[in-house]
Amino acid sequence: MTHVSAAPAAAGQATTDRGSGGNAAGGPARGGPARGGPAARRSLRGTLRAYVALTKPRIIELLLITTLPVMFLAARGLPPLWPALATLAGGTLSAGSANALNCYVDRDIDRKMRRTRRRPLAAAPAAMAVTPRAALIFGVVLAVVSTCWLWLAVNWLSAALALCANVFYVFGYSVLLKRRTAQNIVWGGLAGCMPALIGWTAITGRLALAPLPLFLVVFFWTPPHFWALAMRYKADYAAAEVPMLPVVAGDRAVTRSIVRYSWAMVACSLLLWPVARTGPVYPAAAAILGALFLTEAYRLASRARTPGAAARPMRLFHWSNTYLALLFLAVAVDSLLH
């Protein structure tokens, strides 16, 4: 996508070619790398890896984990194969679009943070495998393709919800909230809740109360998850002037908020039992997983109160990923057995 300037005068070009071992006709130097050789293949692989990295595959995995089990819940068992596959494909493209556009918006602060310094658009301009303009076009094209795909292959409601999540994540969170308020991740996390609704509408074609508790689980899960990460990389966020809660508040205040949101998350997870009328497997799993999550949250709060103790917030961060995956797995298993 980069613009190439016009060629210099013929005499100057011939001189350059001869000086670099080429010939005046512009052919490759004798013994030089052939077009399509190993160097070109390495460059192509590097470019493809950069485009994949823009989509943040690890985040997409979490979003799909919260989509597929809800389809089991909506179908009260194994969902139809085609709607499930079509929804996962469209969800992958939509999430990839939002993440690529987020990389475009955040490219300036990504350069200032150790955690994000290796992202494709955070590199020095001369070292970029993908230009910002190309990343912007890539993100927009993915948004258009994913919306059209979900509309045609699934239904209009699922397509609309995915598009709303994409737009809110890019403009609501990345552009408006992230750099302006310590509550950025609280409200910005709404975009990450949408897969719970999309999984339901993909099967039923309509919204209902049944998936709402899972929507709220993800909403209340997001702040403890990201605040734990932000505690670990507090200096990074401070250097980038991003007002994450751990940057503007002490560890004690942050961990108190983590505990409060954790309780709300566990309460919502248990609420699914009566609202969606699940079988006994899900509430048992939700209670056990919730107790383990709360235990880890209280341990983090205790370490934050202890002078000289290492907070070790990444323990909660990593456990939060496991918690969410196992909770939604319990939704799918219970739907198959109930």
N, C-alpha and C positions, 0 to 999 in steps of 0.2 A: 504494500500500500504506500510505500515511500515514493516521493517524487524525485525523479532523476533529472539533473540539469542537462541542458543541451550540450552536444559534443563540442570540443574546442576545434580550432582550425585544423585542416588536414595536415599541414606541415608539423604543427605542434603535436598532434596525435601520433604521427609517424615517429617523431623523435622519442615520445614517451614509450611507444611500443618497442622500439629498438633498445631503449635504455633498460626496459624491464625484461628483455629476452624474448619479446614477441616479434612479429613481422609487420611490415608496413601495411599489409592488407588487413591487419586486425586479427589474424588467426592466433591460436594458442601457441605459446612458446614450446619449442621442441623439448620434450622431457617434462613439461608442466602438467598439472592435473587435468585430466580430460573432463569435459562436461558430463555431469552425471556420475562422477567418480566418488571415492570415499568421502572427500571433503563436502561435496554437495549433499550426499546422503546424510552426513552428520548434521549439516545445517537444516535439512528438512526435518530430521528427527527432533532437533532442538526447537524448531518452530512449532511442530505438533505438540511437543511436551509443554510449551509455553501456553498454547491455546487450551490444553486440558487443565493446566494449573490455574488459568483464569476462572474456570468453572468451580474450583474448590471441591474436588470430589468427596472429601471427607464430610463436608457439610451436607452434600447431596445424599450421602448414605444415611445420615440421621433423618433427613426429611422423608426419605423413602421408608425408613423404619416406622415412621408415624403415619404413613399412608396405607400400606398394604394390610396391616392388621385390622384397620377400621373397615376395609372392604370385607374381611371375614365377618366382622360384627354386623355389617349391613346385610350381608347375605345369609346370616345365621348358619354359617358353615363355609365350605369352600366356594369362593366367588367364581363367576364365569371367567374363563381363561382370557378371552379377548379383551373385555373391558379392563381387567386387571393389568394385562401387559400394556395396553394402550395408555392407561393412566400413568403407569410407572415411566413409560417412555416420555410422555408429555411432561410429567412432573420433573424428570431429569433435565429436559431441555429448558423448562421454565426456571428451575432453580439455577441451572448453569448460566442462564441469561442474567438473572439478578446478581449473581456472584461476580460475573465478568464486569457488569456495569458498576458494581461496588468497587472493584479493583480500579476502574477508570476514575471514579470520583475520589477515591482515597489514595491515589498514587503518590501525592505529595507527602502525606503523613506516613505512608508505608516505608518511605525511604528513611524516616527518622527512628523507626522502631526495629529493634533486633529481631523480634518475632516475625516481622513481615518484610524484612529487608530483601529477602530472596524471591519475593513475588515478581512476576514477569515485568510489570510496569514500574517497579521500584528500582530497577537496575539503571546504571548510567545510560544516557541516550545511545551512545555508541555500542553498548553491550546488549541492547534490547533485541530479543528475538521477535517481539511483536510491538508495533508502535501503538501509542495511545489511541490514535485515530482508528487503526485496525481493530483494537480491542472494543472501542465504542461501536463500530459497525457490527462486529461479531456479536456483541451483547444484544443489540437491537434486532438483528436477524434471528437470533435464537428466540427472542420474545415473540416475534411475529410467527415464526414457524411453530413454536409450542402452543400458542393460542389457537392458531388455525387447526393444528393437529388435534388438540383436545376437543375443539368445537365439532370437527367432522367425525372423529373416531370415537369420542365418548359422549359428551353432551355440552350444550351451551353453558349450563350453570357451572360445571367444573372448569371450563375454559375461563369464564368470567372471574371465578374465585382465584384461579392461578394468576391471571393478569392483575387482579387487585393486589395480591400478595407481592408480585413483582414490582409494581408501581410504588406501593407503600414502602417496601424495603429500600428501593433506590432513592426516592424523593422524600418520603417521610422520615426514614431512619438515617440513611447515608448523607443526604444533603441538609436536612433541617435539624434533626435531633442530635446526632452523634457528637457534634462539636459545640453544642449549645447548652446541654443540661445533663446533670448527673443521673437523671431518670431516663437517659437515652435508651438503654437496653430494655427497660421495663416496657415502654410503649413500642419501641422498635421490634421487640420480640413478637408482636402481633402477626407479623408476616410469617414467622416460623410456625404459628399455630394453624395456619390454613390447611396444611396437608390432612389434618384430622377431618376437616369438613369436606375436602376434595375427595378423599377416599370414600366417604359416605355418599356424596352426590353422584359419584361415578357409577355406583351400583343402583341407587334408588331414584336418581334424577330429581331429588328434592332435598331441602334442608329439614332437619328435625331436632328435637331436644336430645336424642340419644347420644350423638357424638360430642355434645357440648362439654360434658365433664372432661373429656380427653383434650379438647381445645384448651380448656382452663388449666389442665395439668401442664401442658407445654408452656402456657403463658406464665405460670408461677414457677416452673422449672428453670426458665431462661435466666432470670436474674441471679440465683445462686450459682448456676453454671458459669456464667460470664464474670460475675464478681470474683469468684474464686480464681479464675484465670487472670483477671485484672489485678488482683492482689499480688500474684507472682510477677507480673510485668508492669507494676506500678510506675517504675522509672521510665519505661517506654512510653506509656500513655502520657505521663507528665511532660516528657521531652517533645511529644507531638501535640501537646496542648489539647488533649482530648479529656474532658472532665468526667471520666468514669468515676463511680462512687469511691473506690479505694484511693483515688487521687485527691479528692476534695474532702474526704472524711477519714478518721482514724480506723485502724483495724477492728477495734471494739465495736464501733458503730456499724461498720460493714458486716461483721459477723452476726450482730443482732438482727440486721435486716435479712441476712441469709437464713437465719433460724425462722423468722416470721414467714418468709416466703415458702420455706420448706414445709412448715405446718399447713399453709394454705394449699400447697401442691398435694400433699398426702390426703388432706380432706377431700379435695376434688377427685383424686384417684378412687377413693372409696365411694364417692357419690355415683360413680358409673354403675355400681351394683344395682341400686334400686331404679335408677333412671332408665338404664338399658335392659334391665332384668336379665343380668348375666347369670351363669351358673356359679357353683361354689368355688371353682378353681381360681377365677379371677380375683374375687375379694380376698381370698387367702394369700395369694401371691402379692396383691397390692398392700396388704397389711404388713407382711414380712419385709418386702422391699422398702416400704415407707419407714418402718422402724429402723432399718439399717441406714437409710438416708439421714434420718433425724439424728441417729447416733453419731454419724460422721460430721454433721453440721454442728452439733453441740461440742464435739471434740475440737473442731476448728475454733469455735468461740472460746473454749477453755484455754487453748494454746495462745489465742490472741490476748487473753487477759493475764497470762502468766509472764512476768517480766523476764526477758532474756530467752524465752522459749521461741523456737522456730515455728512459725504458723503452719507451714507445709500445706498451703491451700490447694496445691495440685492433687492431693489425695482426694479431696471432694470433687474437684473438676473431673478427674478420670472416673470416679465412682458414679458421677451424675450421668455420664454417657452410658455406663453399664446399666444403671437404674432404668433409664428411659427405654433402652432396648429390651430389657427383660420385662418391663411392665407391659409394653405393647405386644411382646411375644405372648404374654399371658392372655391378652385380649383375643389373639388369634386361636390359641390352644383351647381356651374356654368356649369360643364360638364353635369350634369343631366338635367338642365333647358334649356341649349342652343341647 
